[in-house]
Amino acid sequence: MFNRGEGLIGDGLGREREGEGFVYNKSMSTKGATAEVFLEAFKAMPKKEQDIFLAEMLKDKRMREDLIDLSIAEDRAKSKSRSFKEFIAA
């Protein structure tokens, strides 16, 4: 998304700034830009506001289940995979 490691700063709109001008980052999709804007806005909120926002999100059953699924997938992605034969033998 943003090439921050190269000294460029993203503005959340698919553009990057180096010095005074902006250059368009073609790898940033519109959806990705929207997500980046929301994430940056969330990070800028005071902790109490973040807690309220998250509590409201978790009230939605589908969103709550999606977050749980993403969390499980993230944990499993970190673990070593095993062959199907090993899985069956266990």
VOBADO-991611 format. One record per residue: residue in three letters; z, x, y of N, C-alpha, C in turn. Coordinates in Angstrom, 1 decimal, padded with zeros to 4 digits. Layout:
% residues N
<site type="ALA" n_zz="Z" n_xx="X" n_yy="Y" ca_zz="Z" ca_xx="X" ca_yy="Y" c_zz="Z" c_xx="X" c_yy="Y"/>
...
This chain:
% residues 90
<site type="MET" n_zz="000.0" n_xx="000.8" n_yy="-001.2" ca_zz="000.0" ca_xx="000.0" ca_yy="000.0" c_zz="000.0" c_xx="000.9" c_yy="001.2"/>
<site type="PHE" n_zz="001.2" n_xx="001.5" n_yy="001.5" ca_zz="001.2" ca_xx="002.3" ca_yy="002.7" c_zz="001.3" c_xx="003.8" c_yy="002.3"/>
<site type="ASN" n_zz="000.7" n_xx="004.6" n_yy="003.0" ca_zz="000.7" ca_xx="006.0" ca_yy="002.7" c_zz="001.8" c_xx="006.7" c_yy="003.5"/>
<site type="ARG" n_zz="003.0" n_xx="006.2" n_yy="003.3" ca_zz="004.1" ca_xx="006.8" ca_yy="004.1" c_zz="004.3" c_xx="008.3" c_yy="003.8"/>
<site type="GLY" n_zz="004.0" n_xx="008.7" n_yy="002.6" ca_zz="004.2" ca_xx="010.1" ca_yy="002.3" c_zz="003.3" c_xx="011.0" c_yy="003.0"/>
<site type="GLU" n_zz="002.2" n_xx="010.5" n_yy="003.5" ca_zz="001.2" ca_xx="011.3" ca_yy="004.3" c_zz="001.5" c_xx="011.2" c_yy="005.8"/>
<site type="GLY" n_zz="002.6" n_xx="010.7" n_yy="006.2" ca_zz="002.9" ca_xx="010.7" ca_yy="007.6" c_zz="002.4" c_xx="009.4" c_yy="008.3"/>
<site type="LEU" n_zz="001.9" n_xx="008.4" n_yy="007.6" ca_zz="001.4" ca_xx="007.2" ca_yy="008.2" c_zz="002.5" c_xx="006.1" c_yy="008.1"/>
<site type="ILE" n_zz="002.6" n_xx="005.3" n_yy="009.0" ca_zz="003.6" ca_xx="004.2" ca_yy="009.1" c_zz="002.9" c_xx="002.9" c_yy="009.0"/>
<site type="GLY" n_zz="003.2" n_xx="002.1" n_yy="008.0" ca_zz="002.5" ca_xx="000.8" ca_yy="007.9" c_zz="003.2" c_xx="-000.2" c_yy="008.9"/>
<site type="ASP" n_zz="002.4" n_xx="-001.2" n_yy="009.3" ca_zz="002.9" ca_xx="-002.2" ca_yy="010.2" c_zz="003.1" c_xx="-003.5" c_yy="009.5"/>
<site type="GLY" n_zz="002.9" n_xx="-003.6" n_yy="008.1" ca_zz="003.0" ca_xx="-004.8" ca_yy="007.4" c_zz="001.8" c_xx="-005.7" c_yy="007.5"/>
<site type="LEU" n_zz="000.8" n_xx="-005.3" n_yy="008.2" ca_zz="-000.4" ca_xx="-006.1" ca_yy="008.4" c_zz="-001.7" c_xx="-005.4" c_yy="007.8"/>
<site type="GLY" n_zz="-001.4" n_xx="-004.5" n_yy="006.9" ca_zz="-002.5" ca_xx="-003.7" ca_yy="006.3" c_zz="-003.1" c_xx="-002.7" c_yy="007.2"/>
<site type="ARG" n_zz="-002.4" n_xx="-002.3" n_yy="008.3" ca_zz="-002.8" ca_xx="-001.3" ca_yy="009.2" c_zz="-001.7" c_xx="-000.2" c_yy="009.1"/>
<site type="GLU" n_zz="-002.2" n_xx="001.0" n_yy="009.4" ca_zz="-001.2" ca_xx="002.1" ca_yy="009.4" c_zz="-001.4" c_xx="002.8" c_yy="010.8"/>
<site type="ARG" n_zz="-000.3" n_xx="003.4" n_yy="011.2" ca_zz="-000.2" ca_xx="004.1" ca_yy="012.5" c_zz="000.0" c_xx="005.6" c_yy="012.3"/>
<site type="GLU" n_zz="-000.8" n_xx="006.4" n_yy="012.9" ca_zz="-000.5" ca_xx="007.8" ca_yy="013.0" c_zz="-000.7" c_xx="008.2" c_yy="014.4"/>
<site type="GLY" n_zz="000.3" n_xx="008.5" n_yy="015.1" ca_zz="000.2" ca_xx="008.8" ca_yy="016.5" c_zz="000.2" c_xx="007.4" c_yy="017.2"/>
<site type="GLU" n_zz="-000.8" n_xx="007.2" n_yy="018.1" ca_zz="-000.8" ca_xx="005.9" ca_yy="018.9" c_zz="-001.7" c_xx="004.9" c_yy="018.3"/>
<site type="GLY" n_zz="-002.7" n_xx="005.2" n_yy="017.5" ca_zz="-003.7" ca_xx="004.2" ca_yy="017.0" c_zz="-003.4" c_xx="003.7" c_yy="015.6"/>
<site type="PHE" n_zz="-004.0" n_xx="002.6" n_yy="015.3" ca_zz="-003.9" ca_xx="002.0" ca_yy="014.0" c_zz="-005.1" c_xx="002.2" c_yy="013.2"/>
<site type="VAL" n_zz="-005.0" n_xx="002.5" n_yy="011.9" ca_zz="-006.2" ca_xx="002.5" ca_yy="011.0" c_zz="-005.9" c_xx="001.5" c_yy="009.9"/>
<site type="TYR" n_zz="-007.0" n_xx="000.8" n_yy="009.5" ca_zz="-006.9" ca_xx="-000.3" ca_yy="008.5" c_zz="-006.7" c_xx="000.3" c_yy="007.2"/>
<site type="ASN" n_zz="-005.8" n_xx="-000.1" n_yy="006.4" ca_zz="-005.6" ca_xx="000.3" ca_yy="005.0" c_zz="-006.3" c_xx="-000.7" c_yy="004.1"/>
<site type="LYS" n_zz="-007.4" n_xx="-000.3" n_yy="003.6" ca_zz="-008.2" ca_xx="-001.3" ca_yy="002.8" c_zz="-007.6" c_xx="-001.6" c_yy="001.5"/>
<site type="SER" n_zz="-006.6" n_xx="-000.8" n_yy="001.0" ca_zz="-006.0" ca_xx="-001.2" ca_yy="-000.3" c_zz="-005.0" c_xx="-002.3" c_yy="-000.1"/>
<site type="MET" n_zz="-004.6" n_xx="-002.6" n_yy="001.1" ca_zz="-003.6" ca_xx="-003.7" ca_yy="001.3" c_zz="-004.3" c_xx="-005.0" c_yy="001.3"/>
<site type="SER" n_zz="-003.9" n_xx="-005.9" n_yy="000.4" ca_zz="-004.5" ca_xx="-007.2" ca_yy="000.3" c_zz="-003.7" c_xx="-008.1" c_yy="001.4"/>
<site type="THR" n_zz="-004.3" n_xx="-009.3" n_yy="001.6" ca_zz="-003.7" ca_xx="-010.2" ca_yy="002.6" c_zz="-002.3" c_xx="-010.6" c_yy="002.0"/>
<site type="LYS" n_zz="-002.3" n_xx="-010.9" n_yy="000.7" ca_zz="-001.0" ca_xx="-011.3" ca_yy="000.1" c_zz="000.0" c_xx="-010.2" c_yy="000.1"/>
<site type="GLY" n_zz="-000.5" n_xx="-009.0" n_yy="-000.1" ca_zz="000.4" ca_xx="-007.8" ca_yy="-000.1" c_zz="001.0" c_xx="-007.6" c_yy="001.3"/>
<site type="ALA" n_zz="000.1" n_xx="-007.9" n_yy="002.3" ca_zz="000.6" ca_xx="-007.7" ca_yy="003.7" c_zz="001.6" c_xx="-008.8" c_yy="004.0"/>
<site type="THR" n_zz="001.4" n_xx="-010.0" n_yy="003.6" ca_zz="002.4" ca_xx="-011.1" ca_yy="003.8" c_zz="003.7" c_xx="-010.7" c_yy="003.2"/>
<site type="ALA" n_zz="003.6" n_xx="-010.3" n_yy="001.9" ca_zz="004.9" ca_xx="-009.9" ca_yy="001.2" c_zz="005.6" c_xx="-008.7" c_yy="001.9"/>
<site type="GLU" n_zz="004.8" n_xx="-007.8" n_yy="002.4" ca_zz="005.5" ca_xx="-006.7" ca_yy="003.1" c_zz="006.2" c_xx="-007.1" c_yy="004.4"/>
<site type="VAL" n_zz="005.5" n_xx="-008.0" n_yy="005.1" ca_zz="006.2" ca_xx="-008.6" ca_yy="006.3" c_zz="007.5" c_xx="-009.3" c_yy="006.0"/>
<site type="PHE" n_zz="007.4" n_xx="-010.1" n_yy="005.0" ca_zz="008.6" ca_xx="-010.9" ca_yy="004.6" c_zz="009.7" c_xx="-009.9" c_yy="004.1"/>
<site type="LEU" n_zz="009.4" n_xx="-008.9" n_yy="003.4" ca_zz="010.3" ca_xx="-007.9" ca_yy="002.9" c_zz="011.0" c_xx="-007.2" c_yy="004.1"/>
<site type="GLU" n_zz="010.2" n_xx="-006.7" n_yy="005.0" ca_zz="010.7" ca_xx="-006.0" ca_yy="006.1" c_zz="011.6" c_xx="-006.9" c_yy="007.0"/>
<site type="ALA" n_zz="011.2" n_xx="-008.2" n_yy="007.1" ca_zz="012.1" ca_xx="-009.2" ca_yy="007.9" c_zz="013.4" c_xx="-009.4" c_yy="007.1"/>
<site type="PHE" n_zz="013.3" n_xx="-009.5" n_yy="005.8" ca_zz="014.6" ca_xx="-009.6" ca_yy="005.0" c_zz="015.5" c_xx="-008.4" c_yy="005.2"/>
<site type="LYS" n_zz="014.9" n_xx="-007.2" n_yy="005.1" ca_zz="015.7" ca_xx="-006.0" ca_yy="005.3" c_zz="016.4" c_xx="-005.9" c_yy="006.7"/>
<site type="ALA" n_zz="015.7" n_xx="-006.5" n_yy="007.7" ca_zz="016.2" ca_xx="-006.5" ca_yy="009.0" c_zz="017.3" c_xx="-007.5" c_yy="009.3"/>
<site type="MET" n_zz="017.5" n_xx="-008.4" n_yy="008.4" ca_zz="018.5" ca_xx="-009.4" ca_yy="008.5" c_zz="019.9" c_xx="-008.8" c_yy="008.3"/>
<site type="PRO" n_zz="020.9" n_xx="-009.4" n_yy="009.0" ca_zz="022.3" ca_xx="-009.0" ca_yy="008.7" c_zz="022.6" c_xx="-009.3" c_yy="007.3"/>
<site type="LYS" n_zz="023.6" n_xx="-008.6" n_yy="006.7" ca_zz="023.9" ca_xx="-008.8" ca_yy="005.3" c_zz="024.3" c_xx="-010.3" c_yy="005.0"/>
<site type="LYS" n_zz="025.0" n_xx="-010.9" n_yy="005.9" ca_zz="025.4" ca_xx="-012.3" ca_yy="005.6" c_zz="024.2" c_xx="-013.2" c_yy="005.6"/>
<site type="GLU" n_zz="023.2" n_xx="-013.0" n_yy="006.5" ca_zz="022.0" ca_xx="-013.8" ca_yy="006.5" c_zz="021.2" c_xx="-013.5" c_yy="005.2"/>
<site type="GLN" n_zz="021.2" n_xx="-012.3" n_yy="004.7" ca_zz="020.5" ca_xx="-012.0" ca_yy="003.5" c_zz="021.1" c_xx="-012.8" c_yy="002.3"/>
<site type="ASP" n_zz="022.5" n_xx="-012.8" n_yy="002.3" ca_zz="023.2" ca_xx="-013.5" ca_yy="001.2" c_zz="022.8" c_xx="-015.0" c_yy="001.3"/>
<site type="ILE" n_zz="022.8" n_xx="-015.6" n_yy="002.4" ca_zz="022.4" ca_xx="-017.0" ca_yy="002.6" c_zz="021.0" c_xx="-017.2" c_yy="002.1"/>
<site type="PHE" n_zz="020.1" n_xx="-016.4" n_yy="002.5" ca_zz="018.7" ca_xx="-016.5" ca_yy="002.1" c_zz="018.6" c_xx="-016.4" c_yy="000.6"/>
<site type="LEU" n_zz="019.2" n_xx="-015.4" n_yy="000.0" ca_zz="019.1" ca_xx="-015.3" ca_yy="-001.5" c_zz="019.8" c_xx="-016.5" c_yy="-002.2"/>
<site type="ALA" n_zz="020.9" n_xx="-017.0" n_yy="-001.7" ca_zz="021.5" ca_xx="-018.2" ca_yy="-002.3" c_zz="020.6" c_xx="-019.4" c_yy="-002.3"/>
<site type="GLU" n_zz="019.9" n_xx="-019.5" n_yy="-001.2" ca_zz="018.9" ca_xx="-020.7" ca_yy="-001.1" c_zz="017.7" c_xx="-020.5" c_yy="-002.1"/>
<site type="MET" n_zz="017.3" n_xx="-019.2" n_yy="-002.2" ca_zz="016.2" ca_xx="-019.0" ca_yy="-003.2" c_zz="016.6" c_xx="-019.3" c_yy="-004.6"/>
<site type="LEU" n_zz="017.9" n_xx="-018.9" n_yy="-004.9" ca_zz="018.4" ca_xx="-019.1" ca_yy="-006.3" c_zz="018.6" c_xx="-020.6" c_yy="-006.6"/>
<site type="LYS" n_zz="018.7" n_xx="-021.4" n_yy="-005.6" ca_zz="018.9" ca_xx="-022.9" ca_yy="-005.9" c_zz="017.7" c_xx="-023.5" c_yy="-006.6"/>
<site type="ASP" n_zz="016.5" n_xx="-022.8" n_yy="-006.3" ca_zz="015.2" ca_xx="-023.3" ca_yy="-006.9" c_zz="015.2" c_xx="-022.8" c_yy="-008.4"/>
<site type="LYS" n_zz="015.2" n_xx="-023.7" n_yy="-009.3" ca_zz="015.2" ca_xx="-023.3" ca_yy="-010.7" c_zz="014.1" c_xx="-022.4" c_yy="-011.1"/>
<site type="ARG" n_zz="012.9" n_xx="-022.7" n_yy="-010.7" ca_zz="011.7" ca_xx="-021.9" ca_yy="-011.1" c_zz="011.8" c_xx="-020.5" c_yy="-010.5"/>
<site type="MET" n_zz="012.2" n_xx="-020.5" n_yy="-009.2" ca_zz="012.3" ca_xx="-019.2" ca_yy="-008.6" c_zz="013.4" c_xx="-018.3" c_yy="-009.2"/>
<site type="ARG" n_zz="014.5" n_xx="-019.0" n_yy="-009.6" ca_zz="015.6" ca_xx="-018.3" ca_yy="-010.2" c_zz="015.1" c_xx="-017.7" c_yy="-011.6"/>
<site type="GLU" n_zz="014.4" n_xx="-018.5" n_yy="-012.4" ca_zz="013.9" ca_xx="-018.1" ca_yy="-013.7" c_zz="012.9" c_xx="-016.9" c_yy="-013.5"/>
<site type="ASP" n_zz="012.0" n_xx="-017.0" n_yy="-012.5" ca_zz="011.1" ca_xx="-015.9" ca_yy="-012.2" c_zz="011.8" c_xx="-014.6" c_yy="-011.9"/>
<site type="LEU" n_zz="012.8" n_xx="-014.7" n_yy="-011.1" ca_zz="013.6" ca_xx="-013.5" ca_yy="-010.7" c_zz="014.3" c_xx="-012.9" c_yy="-012.0"/>
<site type="ILE" n_zz="014.8" n_xx="-013.7" n_yy="-012.8" ca_zz="015.4" ca_xx="-013.3" ca_yy="-014.1" c_zz="014.4" c_xx="-012.6" c_yy="-014.9"/>
<site type="ASP" n_zz="013.2" n_xx="-013.2" n_yy="-015.1" ca_zz="012.1" ca_xx="-012.6" ca_yy="-015.9" c_zz="011.7" c_xx="-011.3" c_yy="-015.3"/>
<site type="LEU" n_zz="011.6" n_xx="-011.2" n_yy="-014.0" ca_zz="011.2" ca_xx="-009.9" ca_yy="-013.4" c_zz="012.2" c_xx="-008.8" c_yy="-013.6"/>
<site type="SER" n_zz="013.5" n_xx="-009.2" n_yy="-013.5" ca_zz="014.6" ca_xx="-008.3" ca_yy="-013.8" c_zz="014.5" c_xx="-007.8" c_yy="-015.2"/>
<site type="ILE" n_zz="014.3" n_xx="-008.7" n_yy="-016.2" ca_zz="014.3" ca_xx="-008.3" ca_yy="-017.6" c_zz="013.1" c_xx="-007.4" c_yy="-017.8"/>
<site type="ALA" n_zz="011.9" n_xx="-007.7" n_yy="-017.2" ca_zz="010.7" ca_xx="-006.9" ca_yy="-017.4" c_zz="010.9" c_xx="-005.5" c_yy="-016.8"/>
<site type="GLU" n_zz="011.6" n_xx="-005.4" n_yy="-015.7" ca_zz="011.9" ca_xx="-004.1" ca_yy="-015.1" c_zz="012.7" c_xx="-003.3" c_yy="-016.0"/>
<site type="ASP" n_zz="013.8" n_xx="-003.9" n_yy="-016.5" ca_zz="014.7" ca_xx="-003.1" ca_yy="-017.5" c_zz="013.9" c_xx="-002.7" c_yy="-018.7"/>
<site type="ARG" n_zz="013.1" n_xx="-003.5" n_yy="-019.3" ca_zz="012.4" ca_xx="-003.2" ca_yy="-020.5" c_zz="011.3" c_xx="-002.1" c_yy="-020.2"/>
<site type="ALA" n_zz="010.7" n_xx="-002.1" n_yy="-019.0" ca_zz="009.7" ca_xx="-001.1" ca_yy="-018.7" c_zz="010.3" c_xx="000.3" c_yy="-018.7"/>
<site type="LYS" n_zz="011.6" n_xx="000.4" n_yy="-018.4" ca_zz="012.2" ca_xx="001.7" ca_yy="-018.4" c_zz="012.6" c_xx="002.2" c_yy="-019.8"/>
<site type="SER" n_zz="012.7" n_xx="001.3" n_yy="-020.8" ca_zz="013.1" ca_xx="001.7" ca_yy="-022.1" c_zz="011.9" c_xx="002.2" c_yy="-022.9"/>
<site type="LYS" n_zz="012.1" n_xx="003.0" n_yy="-023.9" ca_zz="011.1" ca_xx="003.6" ca_yy="-024.7" c_zz="010.5" c_xx="002.5" c_yy="-025.6"/>
<site type="SER" n_zz="009.2" n_xx="002.4" n_yy="-025.8" ca_zz="008.7" ca_xx="001.4" ca_yy="-026.7" c_zz="008.7" c_xx="002.0" c_yy="-028.1"/>
<site type="ARG" n_zz="008.6" n_xx="001.0" n_yy="-029.0" ca_zz="008.6" ca_xx="001.4" ca_yy="-030.4" c_zz="007.5" c_xx="000.7" c_yy="-031.1"/>
<site type="SER" n_zz="007.0" n_xx="001.2" n_yy="-032.2" ca_zz="005.9" ca_xx="000.6" ca_yy="-033.0" c_zz="006.3" c_xx="-000.7" c_yy="-033.6"/>
<site type="PHE" n_zz="005.4" n_xx="-001.5" n_yy="-033.9" ca_zz="005.6" ca_xx="-002.8" ca_yy="-034.6" c_zz="006.4" c_xx="-002.6" c_yy="-035.9"/>
<site type="LYS" n_zz="006.0" n_xx="-001.6" n_yy="-036.6" ca_zz="006.6" ca_xx="-001.3" ca_yy="-037.9" c_zz="008.1" c_xx="-001.0" c_yy="-037.7"/>
<site type="GLU" n_zz="008.4" n_xx="-000.2" n_yy="-036.7" ca_zz="009.8" ca_xx="000.1" ca_yy="-036.4" c_zz="010.6" c_xx="-001.1" c_yy="-036.0"/>
<site type="PHE" n_zz="009.9" n_xx="-002.0" n_yy="-035.2" ca_zz="010.5" ca_xx="-003.2" ca_yy="-034.8" c_zz="010.9" c_xx="-004.1" c_yy="-036.0"/>
<site type="ILE" n_zz="009.9" n_xx="-004.2" n_yy="-036.9" ca_zz="010.1" ca_xx="-005.1" ca_yy="-038.1" c_zz="011.2" c_xx="-004.5" c_yy="-039.0"/>
<site type="ALA" n_zz="011.3" n_xx="-003.2" n_yy="-039.1" ca_zz="012.2" ca_xx="-002.5" ca_yy="-040.0" c_zz="013.7" c_xx="-002.7" c_yy="-039.4"/>
<site type="ALA" n_zz="013.8" n_xx="-002.9" n_yy="-038.2" ca_zz="015.1" ca_xx="-003.0" ca_yy="-037.6" c_zz="015.9" c_xx="-004.3" c_yy="-037.9"/>
